[in-house]
Amino acid sequence: MLLSTDGTTLTVHIAGDPSDVVLTAIVNLDGTYTIEQSQALEQDNNASDFNSLTLTVDATDSDGDTTSANVNIRIDDGRDPDVDAVPTVILEESNIDQEQPDVPPIQGGNDPDGDLERGNSTVTFLQGTDDVEASMLTQLTSRPAM
């Protein structure tokens, strides 16, 4: 963290790189303040799922009287990632070669070249606030049951 020389701006940055700014807090003489967040922050993914920051503000008037107050900042986790609608992939297995000369392709197919049957589609991940770091298959459903 860096505090400006006049004490009105606090800059939070990535450790070791002051140019990689994450958050800036500015306190104005009229008591207003501005928080600007320029990068996502990691939350613990627990029930609270937020970051809490406390800034202590000291004010001194023209005849030297001082007071202090805390500015409490709560940064809630953003949107979770989402998966867009995924079209169904249909495979026609009638062309799969059994790879045995005396066994015809499955269901009498006419392309006994040993090629696999393939189907392609696209899964679109709609990024929430944080980067999508992993995806996995969790369930296979079939009809009729395999």
DSSP file (Angstrom, degrees, kcal/mol; ACC not computed):
  #  RESIDUE AA STRUCTURE BP1 BP2  ACC     N-H-->O    O-->H-N    N-H-->O    O-->H-N    TCO  KAPPA ALPHA  PHI   PSI    X-CA   Y-CA   Z-CA
    1    1 A M              0   0    0      0, 0.0     2,-0.4     0, 0.0    11,-0.2   0.000 360.0 360.0 360.0 144.0    0.0    0.0    0.0
    2    2 A L  E     -A   11   0A   0      9,-2.8     9,-3.2    16,-0.1     2,-0.5  -0.986 360.0-156.1-124.1 133.4    1.1    3.5   -0.7
    3    3 A L  E     -A   10   0A   0     -2,-0.4     7,-0.2     7,-0.2     5,-0.0  -0.926  27.3-118.0-106.5 130.5   -0.1    6.7    1.0
    4    4 A S    >   -     0   0    0      5,-3.0     3,-1.6    -2,-0.5    -1,-0.0  -0.201  26.7-109.3 -63.2 159.0    0.3    9.9   -0.9
    5    5 A T  T 3  S+     0   0    0      1,-0.3    -1,-0.1     2,-0.1    -2,-0.0   0.808 120.7  50.2 -62.2 -29.9    2.5   12.6    0.5
    6    6 A D  T 3  S-     0   0    0      3,-0.0    -1,-0.3     1,-0.0    -2,-0.1   0.483 110.3-124.4 -87.7  -1.0   -0.5   14.8    1.4
    7    7 A G  S <  S+     0   0    0     -3,-1.6    -2,-0.1     2,-0.2     3,-0.1   0.629  83.7 104.7  75.3  14.1   -2.2   11.8    3.1
    8    8 A T  S    S+     0   0    0      1,-0.2    19,-2.6    18,-0.1     2,-0.4   0.599  70.0  55.4-103.5 -12.4   -5.4   12.0    1.0
    9    9 A T  E     - B   0  26A   0     17,-0.2    -5,-3.0     2,-0.0     2,-0.5  -0.980  56.9-169.8-129.3 126.3   -4.9    9.0   -1.3
   10   10 A L  E     -AB   3  25A   0     15,-2.9    15,-2.9    -2,-0.4     2,-0.5  -0.962  10.0-163.7-111.5 126.6   -4.2    5.4   -0.4
   11   11 A T  E     -AB   2  24A   0     -9,-3.2    -9,-2.8    -2,-0.5     2,-0.5  -0.951   3.9-159.8-115.4 124.1   -3.2    3.1   -3.2
   12   12 A V  E     + B   0  23A   0     11,-3.5    10,-3.2    -2,-0.5    11,-1.8  -0.880  22.5 172.1-100.6 130.3   -3.4   -0.7   -2.8
   13   13 A H  E     - B   0  21A   0     -2,-0.5     8,-0.2     8,-0.3     2,-0.2  -0.840  41.2 -78.1-133.9 168.8   -1.3   -2.6   -5.3
   14   14 A I  E >   - B   0  17A   0      6,-2.3     3,-2.5     3,-0.5     6,-0.2  -0.471  67.2 -89.7 -65.2 137.1   -0.1   -6.1   -6.1
   15   15 A A  T 3  S+     0   0    0      1,-0.3    -1,-0.1    -2,-0.2    -3,-0.0  -0.235 111.4  10.1 -53.7 128.6    2.8   -7.0   -3.7
   16   16 A G  T 3  S+     0   0    0     -3,-0.1    -1,-0.3     1,-0.0    -2,-0.1   0.378 116.1  78.8  85.4  -4.1    6.1   -6.0   -5.2
   17   17 A D  E X   -B   14   0A   0     -3,-2.5     3,-2.1     3,-0.1    -3,-0.5  -0.703  49.0-179.6-139.1  86.5    4.6   -4.0   -8.1
   18   18 A P  E 3  S+     0   0A   0      0, 0.0    -1,-0.1     0, 0.0   -16,-0.1   0.691  84.4  61.6 -59.6 -18.6    3.4   -0.5   -7.2
   19   19 A S  E 3  S+     0   0A   0      1,-0.2     2,-1.3    -5,-0.1    -2,-0.0   0.638  85.2  79.2 -82.6 -12.2    2.3    0.1  -10.9
   20   20 A D  E <  S-     0   0A   0     -3,-2.1    -6,-2.3    -6,-0.2    -1,-0.2  -0.645  75.7-167.3 -96.3  78.0   -0.2   -2.9  -10.7
   21   21 A V  E     +B   13   0A   0     -2,-1.3    -8,-0.3    -8,-0.2     3,-0.1  -0.438  22.9 172.7 -76.2 134.9   -2.9   -1.0   -8.8
   22   22 A V  E     +     0   0A   0    -10,-3.2    16,-2.5     1,-0.4    17,-1.2   0.755  67.9   1.6-104.5 -41.3   -5.9   -2.9   -7.3
   23   23 A L  E     -BC  12  37A   0    -11,-1.8   -11,-3.5    14,-0.2     2,-0.4  -0.997  54.6-160.4-153.9 143.1   -7.7   -0.2   -5.4
   24   24 A T  E     -BC  11  36A   0     12,-2.5    12,-3.0    -2,-0.3     2,-0.5  -0.997   5.6-166.3-128.4 132.2   -7.5    3.5   -4.7
   25   25 A A  E     -BC  10  35A   0    -15,-2.9   -15,-2.9    -2,-0.4     2,-0.4  -0.979   7.2-172.3-118.5 127.4   -9.1    5.3   -1.8
   26   26 A I  E     -BC   9  34A   0      8,-2.8     8,-2.5    -2,-0.5     2,-0.5  -0.977   7.2-161.6-122.9 129.2   -9.3    9.1   -1.9
   27   27 A V  E     - C   0  33A   0    -19,-2.6     6,-0.2    -2,-0.4     2,-0.2  -0.943  12.6-152.7-110.7 128.9  -10.5   11.3    1.0
   28   28 A N    >   -     0   0    0      4,-3.2     3,-1.9    -2,-0.5    -2,-0.0  -0.620  26.2-113.8 -98.9 159.0  -11.6   14.9    0.2
   29   29 A L  T 3  S+     0   0    0      1,-0.3    -1,-0.1    -2,-0.2    -2,-0.0   0.745 114.6  61.7 -62.9 -24.2  -11.5   17.9    2.6
   30   30 A D  T 3  S-     0   0    0      2,-0.1    -1,-0.3     1,-0.0     3,-0.1   0.431 121.9-104.2 -83.6   3.3  -15.3   18.1    2.6
   31   31 A G  S <  S+     0   0    0     -3,-1.9    -2,-0.1     1,-0.4     2,-0.1   0.283  82.0 125.1  95.6 -11.1  -15.5   14.6    4.1
   32   32 A T        -     0   0    0     -5,-0.1    -4,-3.2     2,-0.0    -1,-0.4  -0.461  40.1-165.7 -77.8 156.1  -16.5   12.8    1.0
   33   33 A Y  E     -C   27   0A   0     -6,-0.2     2,-0.4    -2,-0.1    -6,-0.2  -0.979  10.5-150.7-141.6 156.7  -14.5    9.8   -0.2
   34   34 A T  E     -C   26   0A   0     -8,-2.5    -8,-2.8    -2,-0.3     2,-0.5  -0.990   2.6-163.1-129.7 133.9  -14.1    7.8   -3.3
   35   35 A I  E     -C   25   0A   0     -2,-0.4     2,-0.5   -10,-0.2   -10,-0.2  -0.980   8.0-171.5-115.9 123.8  -13.1    4.1   -3.6
   36   36 A E  E     -C   24   0A   0    -12,-3.0   -12,-2.5    -2,-0.5     2,-0.6  -0.963   3.7-165.2-119.0 117.0  -12.0    3.0   -7.1
   37   37 A Q  E     +C   23   0A   0     -2,-0.5   -14,-0.2   -14,-0.2   -15,-0.1  -0.892  12.7 172.9-102.4 123.1  -11.5   -0.7   -7.6
   38   38 A S        +     0   0    0    -16,-2.5     2,-0.3    -2,-0.6   -15,-0.2   0.509  63.9  36.3-109.8  -6.8   -9.5   -1.6  -10.8
   39   39 A Q  S    S-     0   0    0    -17,-1.2    -1,-0.1     0, 0.0     2,-0.1  -0.984  87.5 -98.7-142.1 153.8   -9.0   -5.3  -10.3
   40   40 A A        -     0   0    0     -2,-0.3     2,-0.4    89,-0.2    37,-0.1  -0.413  34.5-143.6 -68.4 146.0  -11.0   -8.2   -8.9
   41   41 A L        -     0   0    0     -2,-0.1     2,-0.4    -4,-0.0    10,-0.0  -0.862  17.6-115.2-108.6 146.8  -10.2   -9.3   -5.3
   42   42 A E        -     0   0    0     -2,-0.4     2,-0.2    35,-0.1     8,-0.1  -0.672  28.9-163.1 -82.9 132.5  -10.2  -12.9   -4.2
   43   43 A Q        -     0   0    0     -2,-0.4     8,-0.1     6,-0.1    33,-0.0  -0.687  30.4-113.0-106.4 167.2  -12.8  -13.8   -1.5
   44   44 A D        -     0   0    0     -2,-0.2     3,-0.1     6,-0.2    -2,-0.0   0.493  39.0-128.0 -80.5  -3.3  -12.8  -16.9    0.6
   45   45 A N        +     0   0    0      1,-0.2     2,-0.2     2,-0.0    -1,-0.1   0.868  67.2 125.6  55.5  39.6  -15.9  -18.4   -1.0
   46   46 A N  S    S-     0   0    0      4,-0.1    -1,-0.2     0, 0.0    -3,-0.0  -0.426  83.2 -74.7-109.1-168.4  -17.5  -18.9    2.4
   47   47 A A  S    S+     0   0    0      1,-0.2    -2,-0.0    -2,-0.2     0, 0.0   0.844 133.1  44.2 -61.2 -34.0  -20.9  -17.7    3.7
   48   48 A S  S    S-     0   0    0      2,-0.1    -1,-0.2    28,-0.0     3,-0.1   0.917  78.4-180.0 -79.3 -42.4  -19.7  -14.1    4.0
   49   49 A D        +     0   0    0      1,-0.2    28,-2.1    27,-0.1     2,-0.3   0.839  41.2 103.3  47.8  47.9  -17.8  -14.0    0.7
   50   50 A F  E     -D   76   0B   0     26,-0.2     2,-0.4    -8,-0.1    -6,-0.2  -0.977  66.0-124.5-149.0 161.6  -16.6  -10.4    1.0
   51   51 A N  E     -D   75   0B   0     24,-2.6    24,-3.0    -2,-0.3     2,-0.5  -0.900  21.9-155.6-105.8 140.0  -13.5   -8.4    1.9
   52   52 A S  E     -D   74   0B   0     -2,-0.4     2,-0.4    22,-0.2    22,-0.2  -0.974  11.7-177.3-119.5 125.8  -13.7   -5.9    4.7
   53   53 A L  E     -D   73   0B   0     20,-3.1    20,-3.4    -2,-0.5     2,-0.5  -0.957   9.3-160.7-121.5 140.1  -11.3   -2.9    4.7
   54   54 A T  E     -D   72   0B   0     -2,-0.4     2,-0.5    18,-0.2    18,-0.2  -0.983   5.1-169.1-122.5 123.1  -11.0   -0.3    7.4
   55   55 A L  E     -D   71   0B   0     16,-2.8    16,-3.4    -2,-0.5     2,-0.6  -0.938  14.2-143.9-109.4 129.3   -9.3    3.1    6.7
   56   56 A T  E     -D   70   0B   0     -2,-0.5     2,-0.5    14,-0.2    14,-0.2  -0.831  15.6-161.6 -93.0 125.4   -8.5    5.4    9.6
   57   57 A V  E     -D   69   0B   0     12,-3.5    12,-2.0    -2,-0.6     2,-0.5  -0.928   2.7-163.4-110.7 124.7   -9.0    9.0    8.7
   58   58 A D  E     -D   68   0B   0     -2,-0.5     2,-0.4    10,-0.2    10,-0.2  -0.909   7.5-167.4-105.2 133.1   -7.4   11.7   10.8
   59   59 A A  E     -D   67   0B   0      8,-2.9     8,-1.9    -2,-0.5     2,-0.4  -0.968   6.3-171.5-123.5 138.1   -8.6   15.3   10.4
   60   60 A T  E     -D   66   0B   0     -2,-0.4     6,-0.2     6,-0.2     2,-0.1  -0.994  13.1-147.3-127.9 127.8   -7.0   18.5   11.7
   61   61 A D    >   -     0   0    0      4,-2.5     3,-1.7    -2,-0.4     6,-0.0  -0.238  38.0 -87.0 -87.4-177.3   -8.7   21.9   11.5
   62   62 A S  T 3  S+     0   0    0      1,-0.3    -1,-0.1     2,-0.1    -2,-0.0   0.723 126.2  47.6 -66.7 -23.4   -7.0   25.3   11.1
   63   63 A D  T 3  S-     0   0    0      2,-0.1    -1,-0.3     0, 0.0    -2,-0.0   0.288 123.7 -97.8-102.1  12.9   -6.4   25.8   14.8
   64   64 A G  S <  S+     0   0    0     -3,-1.7     2,-0.2     1,-0.3    -2,-0.1   0.442  71.5 146.2  96.0  -0.2   -4.9   22.3   15.4
   65   65 A D        -     0   0    0     -5,-0.0    -4,-2.5     1,-0.0     2,-0.3  -0.499  30.6-161.6 -69.5 140.0   -7.9   20.4   16.7
   66   66 A T  E     +D   60   0B   0     -6,-0.2     2,-0.3    -2,-0.2    -6,-0.2  -0.886  17.4 173.2-125.2 155.9   -7.8   16.8   15.6
   67   67 A T  E     -D   59   0B   0     -8,-1.9    -8,-2.9    -2,-0.3     2,-0.3  -0.969  14.5-148.7-150.6 159.5  -10.2   13.9   15.3
   68   68 A S  E     +D   58   0B   0     -2,-0.3     2,-0.3   -10,-0.2   -10,-0.2  -0.960  14.8 173.0-132.1 151.1  -10.2   10.4   13.9
   69   69 A A  E     -D   57   0B   0    -12,-2.0   -12,-3.5    -2,-0.3     2,-0.4  -0.983  27.5-121.1-151.1 154.7  -12.8    8.2   12.3
   70   70 A N  E     -D   56   0B   0     -2,-0.3     2,-0.6   -14,-0.2   -14,-0.2  -0.832  12.6-153.1 -99.8 137.0  -12.9    4.8   10.6
   71   71 A V  E     -D   55   0B   0    -16,-3.4   -16,-2.8    -2,-0.4     2,-0.5  -0.952  15.9-154.2-104.6 116.6  -14.2    4.4    7.1
   72   72 A N  E     -D   54   0B   0     -2,-0.6     2,-0.5   -18,-0.2   -18,-0.2  -0.818  10.0-169.3 -96.9 127.3  -15.4    0.8    6.7
   73   73 A I  E     -D   53   0B   0    -20,-3.4   -20,-3.1    -2,-0.5     2,-0.5  -0.962   4.5-167.2-119.5 128.5  -15.4   -0.6    3.2
   74   74 A R  E     -D   52   0B   0     -2,-0.5     2,-0.6   -22,-0.2   -22,-0.2  -0.971   1.1-167.4-117.0 124.7  -17.1   -3.8    2.2
   75   75 A I  E     -D   51   0B   0    -24,-3.0   -24,-2.6    -2,-0.5     2,-0.2  -0.922  12.9-155.5-114.2 106.2  -16.3   -5.4   -1.1
   76   76 A D  E     -D   50   0B   0     -2,-0.6   -26,-0.2   -26,-0.2   -27,-0.1  -0.487  26.9 -99.7 -79.7 148.9  -18.8   -8.2   -2.0
   77   77 A D        -     0   0    0    -28,-2.1    -1,-0.1    -2,-0.2     3,-0.1  -0.364  44.0-129.4 -62.6 146.9  -17.9  -11.0   -4.3
   78   78 A G        -     0   0    0      1,-0.2    -1,-0.1    -3,-0.1    50,-0.1   0.080  45.5 -38.3 -85.5-162.0  -19.3  -10.4   -7.8
   79   79 A R        -     0   0    0      1,-0.1    50,-2.0    48,-0.1    51,-0.6  -0.235  58.4-121.9 -60.7 145.4  -21.3  -12.6  -10.1
   80   80 A D        -     0   0    0     48,-0.2    -1,-0.1     1,-0.1    46,-0.0  -0.518  38.1 -93.7 -79.1 156.9  -20.6  -16.3  -10.3
   81   81 A P        -     0   0    0      0, 0.0     2,-0.3     0, 0.0    46,-0.2  -0.316  43.4-158.2 -67.5 159.8  -19.6  -17.7  -13.8
   82   82 A D  E     -E  126   0C   0     44,-2.1    44,-3.5    -3,-0.1     2,-0.5  -0.940  14.1-128.1-136.8 156.4  -22.5  -19.2  -15.8
   83   83 A V  E     -E  125   0C   0     -2,-0.3    42,-0.2    42,-0.2     3,-0.1  -0.943  25.2-134.2-109.2 126.8  -22.7  -21.7  -18.7
   84   84 A D        -     0   0    0     40,-3.1    40,-0.2    -2,-0.5    42,-0.0  -0.237  47.5 -66.7 -69.3 165.1  -24.6  -20.6  -21.7
   85   85 A A        -     0   0    0     38,-0.1    39,-0.2     1,-0.1    -1,-0.2  -0.287  53.0-147.6 -54.9 134.6  -27.1  -23.0  -23.4
   86   86 A V        -     0   0    0     -3,-0.1    37,-0.1    37,-0.1    -1,-0.1  -0.936  10.4-130.1-112.0 121.2  -25.3  -26.0  -24.8
   87   87 A P        -     0   0    0      0, 0.0     2,-0.2     0, 0.0    35,-0.0  -0.354  31.0-103.2 -67.1 150.5  -26.7  -27.6  -28.0
   88   88 A T        -     0   0    0     33,-0.0     2,-0.5     1,-0.0     0, 0.0  -0.468  27.9-139.4 -71.5 142.0  -27.1  -31.4  -27.9
   89   89 A V        -     0   0    0     -2,-0.2     2,-0.5    30,-0.1    30,-0.1  -0.916  16.0-162.2-103.6 128.6  -24.6  -33.4  -29.8
   90   90 A I        -     0   0    0     -2,-0.5     2,-0.4    30,-0.1    30,-0.1  -0.950   1.6-163.5-114.6 127.4  -26.0  -36.4  -31.8
   91   91 A L        -     0   0    0     -2,-0.5     2,-0.8    28,-0.1    28,-0.1  -0.892  11.5-148.4-107.8 139.6  -23.7  -39.2  -32.9
   92   92 A E    >   -     0   0    0     -2,-0.4     3,-0.8    26,-0.2    26,-0.1  -0.892  14.0-174.8-106.0 100.9  -24.8  -41.7  -35.6
   93   93 A E  G >   +     0   0    0     -2,-0.8     3,-1.6     1,-0.2    13,-0.2   0.408  58.4  98.0 -82.0   5.4  -23.1  -44.9  -34.7
   94   94 A S  G 3  S+     0   0    0      1,-0.3    15,-0.6    13,-0.1    17,-0.3   0.649  81.6  54.7 -68.0 -12.3  -24.2  -46.9  -37.7
   95   95 A N  G <  S+     0   0    0     -3,-0.8    18,-0.4    14,-0.2     2,-0.4   0.401  75.6 119.9-100.7   3.4  -20.9  -46.2  -39.4
   96   96 A I    <   -     0   0    0     -3,-1.6    10,-2.0    10,-0.1     2,-0.3  -0.547  60.4-134.4 -74.5 127.8  -18.6  -47.5  -36.7
   97   97 A D        -     0   0    0     18,-0.4    -2,-0.1    -2,-0.4    -1,-0.1  -0.634   3.0-148.1 -81.1 134.1  -16.4  -50.4  -37.9
   98   98 A Q        -     0   0    0      5,-0.4    -1,-0.1    -2,-0.3    -2,-0.0   0.535  32.5-131.1 -77.6  -6.7  -16.2  -53.4  -35.7
   99   99 A E  S    S+     0   0    0      1,-0.2     3,-0.1     4,-0.1    -2,-0.1   0.751  74.2 111.1  59.4  27.4  -12.6  -53.9  -37.0
  100  100 A Q    >   -     0   0    0      3,-0.4     3,-2.0     1,-0.1    -2,-0.2  -0.994  67.3-140.5-128.5 124.8  -13.3  -57.6  -37.6
  101  101 A P  T 3  S+     0   0    0      0, 0.0    -1,-0.1     0, 0.0    -2,-0.1   0.798 101.7  46.2 -57.4 -31.3  -13.5  -58.7  -41.3
  102  102 A D  T 3  S+     0   0    0      2,-0.1    -3,-0.0    -3,-0.1     0, 0.0   0.443 100.1  78.1 -93.2   1.9  -16.4  -61.0  -40.7
  103  103 A V  S <  S-     0   0    0     -3,-2.0    -3,-0.4     3,-0.0    -5,-0.4  -0.945  77.1-136.0-113.0 121.6  -18.5  -58.5  -38.7
  104  104 A P        -     0   0    0      0, 0.0     3,-0.1     0, 0.0     6,-0.1  -0.274  39.0 -81.1 -68.5 160.5  -20.4  -55.8  -40.5
  105  105 A P    >   -     0   0    0      0, 0.0     3,-1.9     0, 0.0    -8,-0.2  -0.199  69.4 -71.4 -54.9 154.8  -20.3  -52.2  -39.2
  106  106 A I  G >  S-     0   0    0    -10,-2.0     3,-1.3     1,-0.3   -10,-0.1  -0.213 117.8  -1.0 -52.4 134.2  -22.8  -51.6  -36.4
  107  107 A Q  G 3  S-     0   0    0      1,-0.3    -1,-0.3    -3,-0.1   -13,-0.1   0.771 128.7 -65.2  53.4  32.3  -26.4  -51.5  -37.6
  108  108 A G  G <  S-     0   0    0     -3,-1.9    -1,-0.3     1,-0.1    -2,-0.2   0.800  78.2-179.1  70.5  28.6  -25.3  -52.1  -41.2
  109  109 A G    <   -     0   0    0     -3,-1.3   -14,-0.2   -15,-0.6    -1,-0.1  -0.092  26.8-139.9 -59.2 163.5  -23.4  -48.9  -41.7
  110  110 A N  S    S+     0   0    0      1,-0.2   -15,-0.1    -6,-0.1    -1,-0.1   0.100  83.8  72.1-115.8  21.9  -21.8  -48.2  -45.0
  111  111 A D        +     0   0    0    -17,-0.3     2,-2.6     4,-0.1     3,-0.4  -0.445  49.9 165.9-134.0  61.7  -18.5  -46.6  -43.9
  112  112 A P        +     0   0    0      0, 0.0   -16,-0.1     0, 0.0   -17,-0.0  -0.278  34.6 121.0 -78.4  59.1  -16.4  -49.4  -42.5
  113  113 A D  S    S-     0   0    0     -2,-2.6     3,-0.1   -18,-0.4   -17,-0.1   0.385  82.7-111.9-102.5   3.8  -13.2  -47.4  -42.5
  114  114 A G        +     0   0    0     -3,-0.4   -18,-0.1   -19,-0.3     2,-0.0   0.462  66.2 147.7  82.8  -1.1  -12.5  -47.6  -38.8
  115  115 A D        -     0   0    0     -4,-0.3   -18,-0.4   -20,-0.2    -1,-0.3  -0.365  48.2-119.4 -66.8 146.7  -13.1  -43.9  -38.2
  116  116 A L        -     0   0    0    -20,-0.1     2,-0.5    -3,-0.1    -1,-0.1  -0.495  25.0-114.5 -76.3 154.7  -14.5  -42.9  -34.9
  117  117 A E        -     0   0    0     -2,-0.2     2,-0.4   -24,-0.0   -26,-0.1  -0.805  40.8-173.7 -88.8 133.8  -17.8  -41.1  -34.8
  118  118 A R        -     0   0    0     -2,-0.5     2,-0.4   -26,-0.1   -26,-0.2  -0.945  17.4-171.9-130.5 149.2  -17.4  -37.6  -33.6
  119  119 A G        -     0   0    0     -2,-0.4     2,-0.4   -28,-0.1   -30,-0.1  -0.996  11.2-162.1-136.2 141.2  -19.7  -34.8  -32.6
  120  120 A N        +     0   0    0     -2,-0.4     2,-0.3   -30,-0.1   -30,-0.1  -0.932  18.2 151.1-125.7 147.5  -18.6  -31.2  -31.8
  121  121 A S        -     0   0    0     -2,-0.4     2,-0.4   -32,-0.1   -35,-0.0  -0.883  36.7-109.7-153.8-176.0  -20.3  -28.4  -30.1
  122  122 A T        -     0   0    0     -2,-0.3     2,-0.6   -35,-0.0    -2,-0.0  -0.991  11.9-156.1-130.7 132.8  -19.3  -25.4  -28.0
  123  123 A V        -     0   0    0     -2,-0.4     2,-0.6   -37,-0.1   -37,-0.1  -0.934  16.7-153.9-101.9 124.9  -19.7  -24.7  -24.4
  124  124 A T        -     0   0    0     -2,-0.6   -40,-3.1   -40,-0.2     2,-0.6  -0.893   1.5-156.2-105.1 118.5  -19.7  -21.0  -23.7
  125  125 A F  E     -E   83   0C   0     -2,-0.6     2,-0.9   -42,-0.2   -42,-0.2  -0.829   7.5-149.0 -92.5 122.7  -18.6  -19.9  -20.2
  126  126 A L  E     -E   82   0C   0    -44,-3.5   -44,-2.1    -2,-0.6     2,-0.1  -0.823  22.1-133.2 -92.9 108.1  -19.9  -16.5  -19.2
  127  127 A Q        -     0   0    0     -2,-0.9     4,-0.1   -46,-0.2   -48,-0.1  -0.345  18.3-160.3 -65.1 134.7  -17.3  -15.1  -16.9
  128  128 A G        -     0   0    0      2,-0.5   -48,-0.2   -49,-0.1    -1,-0.1   0.358  56.2 -57.3 -83.0-135.6  -18.5  -13.6  -13.8
  129  129 A T  S    S+     0   0    0    -50,-2.0     2,-0.2     2,-0.1   -89,-0.2   0.866 123.1  53.7 -78.0 -37.6  -16.4  -11.1  -11.9
  130  130 A D  S    S-     0   0    0    -51,-0.6    -2,-0.5     1,-0.1     2,-0.1  -0.554  98.2 -90.8 -96.8 162.2  -13.5  -13.6  -11.4
  131  131 A D        -     0   0    0     -2,-0.2     2,-0.6    -4,-0.1    -1,-0.1  -0.400  38.3-114.2 -67.2 145.2  -11.6  -15.5  -14.1
  132  132 A V        +     0   0    0      1,-0.2     3,-0.1    -4,-0.1    -1,-0.1  -0.754  38.9 176.4 -78.6 118.8  -12.9  -19.0  -14.9
  133  133 A E        +     0   0    0     -2,-0.6     2,-0.3     1,-0.3    -1,-0.2   0.675  56.0   8.9-101.8 -20.5  -10.0  -21.2  -13.8
  134  134 A A        -     0   0    0      2,-0.0     2,-0.3     0, 0.0    -1,-0.3  -0.995  50.7-169.4-157.3 154.1  -11.4  -24.8  -14.4
  135  135 A S        +     0   0    0     -2,-0.3     2,-0.3    -3,-0.1    -3,-0.0  -0.981  14.4 176.1-141.9 152.3  -14.2  -26.7  -16.0
  136  136 A M        -     0   0    0     -2,-0.3     2,-0.4     0, 0.0    -2,-0.0  -0.993  34.2-110.6-153.7 156.1  -15.1  -30.4  -15.7
  137  137 A L        +     0   0    0     -2,-0.3     3,-0.1     1,-0.1    -2,-0.0  -0.767  34.5 171.5 -85.2 132.0  -17.6  -32.9  -16.7
  138  138 A T        +     0   0    0     -2,-0.4     2,-0.3     1,-0.3    -1,-0.1   0.577  57.2  23.8-118.8 -13.8  -19.6  -34.1  -13.7
  139  139 A Q        -     0   0    0      2,-0.0     2,-0.5     0, 0.0    -1,-0.3  -0.988  51.3-158.0-157.0 141.2  -22.4  -36.2  -15.1
  140  140 A L        -     0   0    0     -2,-0.3     2,-0.4    -3,-0.1    -3,-0.0  -0.988  15.3-174.6-118.2 125.8  -23.3  -38.3  -18.1
  141  141 A T        +     0   0    0     -2,-0.5     2,-0.3     4,-0.0    -2,-0.0  -0.945   7.0 175.7-117.5 144.9  -26.9  -39.0  -18.9
  142  142 A S        -     0   0    0     -2,-0.4     3,-0.1     0, 0.0     4,-0.0  -0.957  27.0-111.9-143.2 160.8  -28.1  -41.2  -21.7
  143  143 A R  S    S+     0   0    0     -2,-0.3     2,-0.2     1,-0.2    -2,-0.0  -0.964 104.5  24.8-138.8 121.8  -31.3  -42.6  -23.0
  144  144 A P  S    S-     0   0    0      0, 0.0    -1,-0.2     0, 0.0     0, 0.0   0.674 113.3-101.1 -69.8 167.4  -31.8  -45.5  -22.7
  145  145 A A              0   0    0     -2,-0.2    -2,-0.1     1,-0.2    -4,-0.0  -0.246 360.0 360.0 -57.8 141.1  -29.6  -46.0  -19.7
  146  146 A M              0   0    0     -4,-0.0    -1,-0.2    -3,-0.0    -3,-0.0   0.454 360.0 360.0 -82.8 360.0  -26.2  -47.5  -20.5
